[in-house]
Amino acid sequence: MLCLESHLGFQMKPESGRALFHVAVASCLCAATVYAGLFQGVLVQVGYEHYAEAPVASLPALLAMPFNSLINVAYVLLGMYWLQRDASAPGRPVEVQRVRYMKDVFAGMALVYGPVQWLRIATQTCPAAVLDQWLTLPIFAWPVAWCLLLDRGWMPWGFLTIECLSLCSYGLALLHPWGFEVTLGVHIAATVGQALRAHRRYGSTSSGTYLALGVLSCLGFVVLKLYDRQLARWPLFQRLTGHFWSKVCDVLQFHFAFLFLTNLNTRQRLPPEGKMH
């Protein structure tokens, strides 16, 4: 942990260390579950033929598709940036610590997600693809938990329940070929719905702008990824492909989610612990 602090260039708070530890433990458990073969029956796309970017045979596997590989560094840089940002929240120091924990869990998710996606691109194996899909869900679920913090105060078991339900929902991918897509759609709808509700109650012009940009980025993330190969017919998407730009949109929606949620926290004093606001 000291090494990480010196690398990031800031003094890590205890709640930040707990947040990163919790993300690391959960991610390791997910990886162990996947590589143990529990989701062996999930249908995933594996192989370079599913991407519009042509692999470069002379490059190592880590850079076989250079642009789709290197874009994953952006997730790590985003996570490092938000780890260093102060958690602004009105009220007692304990409230600032709790907001910082929520922020740093989200930042830790970005730190983990970039390497996992890179692993999928580099190895083109089923377990890596499943892990990439699975970890997408709790990332979308965390803003829901953060919005509930504004309404109900600090309720760690409630946040844990949301994340566990999110992880368990991936089981639908075992039951139907489109199970993951349906589950992801439900997650996106729930996140946007909860964000709209929070904005109506606590928002400002700034938070509304961040929310709109986040939703547009999410739309770009979905559409550009789905039409990766079709878009390759256009010169604009032949070198920097739809999949690449979808990841740019994904990083942007991550960033706008941070801006939206931290903006709400600067305006809203947290309610008493575990109580309805």
C-alpha positions as CSV (number, residue, x, y, z in Angstrom):
1,M,0.0,0.0,0.0
2,L,2.9,2.4,0.8
3,C,4.3,1.7,-2.7
4,L,1.0,2.6,-4.3
5,E,0.8,5.8,-2.2
6,S,4.3,6.9,-3.4
7,H,3.4,6.0,-7.0
8,L,0.2,8.0,-6.9
9,G,1.9,10.9,-5.1
10,F,-0.6,11.4,-2.3
11,Q,-1.2,10.2,1.2
12,M,-3.9,7.5,1.2
13,K,-6.6,7.8,3.7
14,P,-7.7,4.8,5.7
15,E,-11.1,4.7,4.0
16,S,-9.3,4.8,0.6
17,G,-7.2,1.8,1.6
18,R,-10.4,-0.1,2.7
19,A,-12.1,0.8,-0.6
20,L,-9.2,-0.6,-2.7
21,F,-8.9,-3.7,-0.5
22,H,-12.6,-4.4,-0.8
23,V,-12.5,-4.0,-4.6
24,A,-9.4,-6.2,-4.8
25,V,-10.9,-9.0,-2.7
26,A,-14.2,-9.0,-4.7
27,S,-12.3,-8.9,-8.0
28,C,-10.1,-11.9,-7.0
29,L,-13.2,-13.9,-5.9
30,C,-14.9,-13.2,-9.2
31,A,-11.7,-14.2,-11.1
32,A,-11.4,-17.4,-9.1
33,T,-15.0,-18.2,-9.7
34,V,-14.7,-17.7,-13.4
35,Y,-11.5,-19.7,-13.8
36,A,-12.9,-22.5,-11.7
37,G,-15.4,-23.0,-14.6
38,L,-18.7,-21.9,-12.9
39,F,-19.6,-19.9,-16.0
40,Q,-18.3,-22.3,-18.6
41,G,-21.6,-22.5,-20.3
42,V,-21.9,-18.8,-21.0
43,L,-21.9,-17.9,-24.7
44,V,-19.2,-15.2,-25.4
45,Q,-17.5,-13.9,-28.5
46,V,-13.9,-15.0,-28.8
47,G,-11.5,-14.4,-31.7
48,Y,-10.2,-11.5,-33.6
49,E,-12.8,-12.0,-36.3
50,H,-15.4,-10.3,-34.0
51,Y,-13.5,-7.0,-34.1
52,A,-13.2,-4.5,-36.9
53,E,-9.6,-3.7,-36.0
54,A,-7.2,-6.0,-37.9
55,P,-4.6,-7.7,-35.7
56,V,-0.9,-6.9,-36.4
57,A,0.9,-10.2,-36.7
58,S,4.3,-8.7,-36.0
59,L,3.2,-7.3,-32.6
60,P,3.0,-9.4,-29.3
61,A,-0.4,-10.6,-28.1
62,L,-0.6,-7.6,-25.7
63,L,-0.6,-5.2,-28.6
64,A,-2.0,-7.4,-31.4
65,M,-4.9,-4.9,-31.8
66,P,-2.9,-1.8,-30.7
67,F,-5.8,0.7,-30.4
68,N,-8.2,-1.6,-28.7
69,S,-5.4,-2.6,-26.4
70,L,-4.0,0.7,-25.4
71,I,-7.3,2.4,-24.8
72,N,-7.6,0.3,-21.6
73,V,-4.8,2.4,-20.1
74,A,-7.4,5.2,-20.0
75,Y,-9.4,3.3,-17.3
76,V,-6.3,3.1,-15.1
77,L,-5.5,6.7,-15.6
78,L,-9.1,7.6,-14.8
79,G,-9.0,5.5,-11.6
80,M,-5.7,7.1,-10.5
81,Y,-7.0,10.6,-11.2
82,W,-10.2,10.1,-9.1
83,L,-8.3,8.4,-6.2
84,Q,-6.4,11.7,-5.8
85,R,-9.4,13.9,-5.9
86,D,-10.7,15.1,-2.6
87,A,-14.2,14.0,-1.5
88,S,-16.2,17.2,-1.0
89,A,-19.2,16.7,1.3
90,P,-20.9,19.0,3.8
91,G,-21.2,18.0,7.4
92,R,-19.1,16.0,9.8
93,P,-15.7,14.5,9.0
94,V,-17.3,11.0,9.1
95,E,-19.6,12.0,6.2
96,V,-16.6,13.1,4.2
97,Q,-14.9,9.8,4.9
98,R,-18.0,7.9,3.7
99,V,-18.2,9.8,0.5
100,R,-14.5,9.3,0.0
101,Y,-15.0,5.5,0.4
102,M,-17.8,5.5,-2.2
103,K,-15.7,7.5,-4.6
104,D,-12.6,5.3,-4.1
105,V,-14.5,2.1,-4.6
106,F,-15.7,3.4,-7.9
107,A,-12.1,4.5,-8.7
108,G,-10.8,1.0,-7.7
109,M,-13.3,-0.5,-10.1
110,A,-11.8,1.5,-13.0
111,L,-8.3,0.5,-12.0
112,V,-9.4,-3.2,-12.2
113,Y,-11.6,-3.0,-15.2
114,G,-8.9,-1.7,-17.6
115,P,-6.5,-4.6,-17.1
116,V,-9.4,-7.1,-17.3
117,Q,-10.5,-5.8,-20.7
118,W,-6.9,-5.8,-21.9
119,L,-6.6,-9.4,-20.8
120,R,-9.6,-10.3,-22.9
121,I,-8.2,-8.5,-26.0
122,A,-4.8,-10.1,-25.5
123,T,-5.8,-13.7,-24.8
124,Q,-9.1,-14.1,-26.6
125,T,-10.1,-16.8,-24.2
126,C,-13.6,-17.6,-22.8
127,P,-12.8,-17.0,-19.1
128,A,-11.3,-13.6,-19.8
129,A,-14.4,-12.6,-21.8
130,V,-16.7,-13.8,-19.1
131,L,-14.8,-11.9,-16.4
132,D,-15.0,-8.8,-18.6
133,Q,-18.7,-9.1,-18.9
134,W,-19.3,-10.0,-15.3
135,L,-17.4,-7.1,-13.8
136,T,-19.3,-4.6,-16.0
137,L,-22.4,-5.2,-13.9
138,P,-21.3,-4.1,-10.4
139,I,-19.7,-1.0,-12.0
140,F,-23.2,0.0,-13.2
141,A,-24.7,-0.9,-9.9
142,W,-22.4,1.2,-7.8
143,P,-23.9,4.6,-8.8
144,V,-27.3,3.2,-7.6
145,A,-25.7,2.5,-4.2
146,W,-24.1,6.0,-4.2
147,C,-27.5,7.7,-5.0
148,L,-29.1,5.7,-2.1
149,L,-26.4,7.1,0.2
150,L,-27.9,10.6,-0.4
151,D,-31.4,9.3,0.5
152,R,-30.8,6.9,3.3
153,G,-27.4,7.6,4.7
154,W,-24.7,5.1,5.4
155,M,-25.9,1.5,5.1
156,P,-22.9,-0.8,4.3
157,W,-25.0,-3.9,4.3
158,G,-27.4,-2.3,1.8
159,F,-24.6,-1.4,-0.5
160,L,-23.2,-5.0,-0.2
161,T,-26.6,-6.4,-1.0
162,I,-26.9,-4.3,-4.2
163,E,-23.5,-5.4,-5.4
164,C,-24.2,-9.1,-4.5
165,L,-27.5,-9.0,-6.4
166,S,-25.8,-7.4,-9.3
167,L,-23.1,-10.1,-9.4
168,C,-25.7,-12.9,-9.0
169,S,-27.8,-11.5,-11.9
170,Y,-25.0,-12.6,-14.3
171,G,-26.4,-16.1,-13.8
172,L,-29.0,-15.2,-16.4
173,A,-26.2,-15.5,-19.0
174,L,-26.2,-19.2,-18.2
175,L,-29.9,-19.5,-18.9
176,H,-30.1,-17.7,-22.2
177,P,-27.7,-16.6,-25.0
178,W,-28.9,-13.0,-24.6
179,G,-28.9,-13.2,-20.8
180,F,-26.0,-10.8,-20.3
181,E,-27.4,-8.2,-22.7
182,V,-30.7,-8.3,-20.9
183,T,-29.1,-8.0,-17.5
184,L,-26.8,-5.2,-18.6
185,G,-29.9,-3.3,-20.1
186,V,-31.7,-3.6,-16.7
187,H,-28.6,-2.3,-14.9
188,I,-28.3,0.7,-17.3
189,A,-32.0,1.5,-16.9
190,A,-31.8,1.2,-13.1
191,T,-28.7,3.4,-13.0
192,V,-30.2,6.1,-15.2
193,G,-33.5,6.0,-13.4
194,Q,-31.9,6.4,-10.0
195,A,-29.6,9.1,-11.2
196,L,-32.6,11.1,-12.6
197,R,-34.4,10.7,-9.3
198,A,-31.4,11.9,-7.4
199,H,-31.0,14.9,-9.8
200,R,-34.6,15.9,-9.3
201,R,-34.2,16.0,-5.5
202,Y,-30.7,17.4,-5.1
203,G,-29.4,18.4,-8.5
204,S,-28.3,21.6,-10.1
205,T,-27.6,22.8,-13.6
206,S,-24.1,21.4,-13.4
207,S,-25.3,17.9,-12.3
208,G,-27.9,18.0,-15.0
209,T,-25.2,18.7,-17.6
210,Y,-23.0,15.8,-16.2
211,L,-26.0,13.5,-16.3
212,A,-26.9,14.3,-19.9
213,L,-23.3,13.9,-21.0
214,G,-23.1,10.6,-19.1
215,V,-26.2,9.2,-20.7
216,L,-25.0,10.3,-24.2
217,S,-21.6,8.6,-23.5
218,C,-23.5,5.4,-22.4
219,L,-25.5,5.5,-25.6
220,G,-22.3,5.8,-27.6
221,F,-20.7,3.0,-25.6
222,V,-23.5,0.6,-26.5
223,V,-24.2,1.6,-30.1
224,L,-20.5,1.9,-31.3
225,K,-19.7,-1.5,-29.8
226,L,-22.7,-3.2,-31.3
227,Y,-22.0,-1.8,-34.8
228,D,-18.2,-2.1,-34.7
229,R,-17.9,-4.2,-37.9
230,Q,-20.6,-2.4,-39.8
231,L,-19.1,1.0,-39.1
232,A,-15.7,-0.2,-40.5
233,R,-17.1,0.5,-44.0
234,W,-16.6,4.2,-43.3
235,P,-13.1,5.6,-43.4
236,L,-13.5,7.3,-40.0
237,F,-13.9,3.9,-38.4
238,Q,-11.4,1.8,-40.2
239,R,-8.3,2.5,-38.2
240,L,-9.9,3.8,-35.0
241,T,-12.8,1.4,-35.0
242,G,-16.3,1.5,-33.4
243,H,-15.0,-0.8,-30.6
244,F,-12.2,1.7,-29.9
245,W,-14.6,4.6,-29.8
246,S,-17.0,2.7,-27.6
247,K,-14.3,2.3,-25.0
248,V,-13.6,6.1,-25.3
249,C,-17.3,6.6,-24.5
250,D,-17.1,4.1,-21.7
251,V,-14.3,6.0,-20.0
252,L,-16.2,9.3,-20.5
253,Q,-19.4,7.9,-18.9
254,F,-17.3,6.7,-16.0
255,H,-15.8,10.2,-15.7
256,F,-19.2,12.0,-16.0
257,A,-20.7,9.6,-13.4
258,F,-17.9,10.7,-11.0
259,L,-18.6,14.3,-11.7
260,F,-22.4,13.9,-11.3
261,L,-22.2,12.0,-8.0
262,T,-19.5,14.2,-6.4
263,N,-21.5,17.3,-7.5
264,L,-24.6,16.0,-5.7
265,N,-22.5,15.3,-2.6
266,T,-21.2,18.9,-2.5
267,R,-24.8,20.1,-2.3
268,Q,-26.4,17.5,0.0
269,R,-25.8,16.8,3.6
270,L,-26.0,13.1,4.2
271,P,-29.0,11.9,6.3
272,P,-28.6,10.0,9.6
273,E,-27.2,6.6,9.3
274,G,-29.5,4.1,7.7
275,K,-32.5,6.4,7.8
276,M,-34.8,7.5,5.0
277,H,-34.2,11.1,4.0
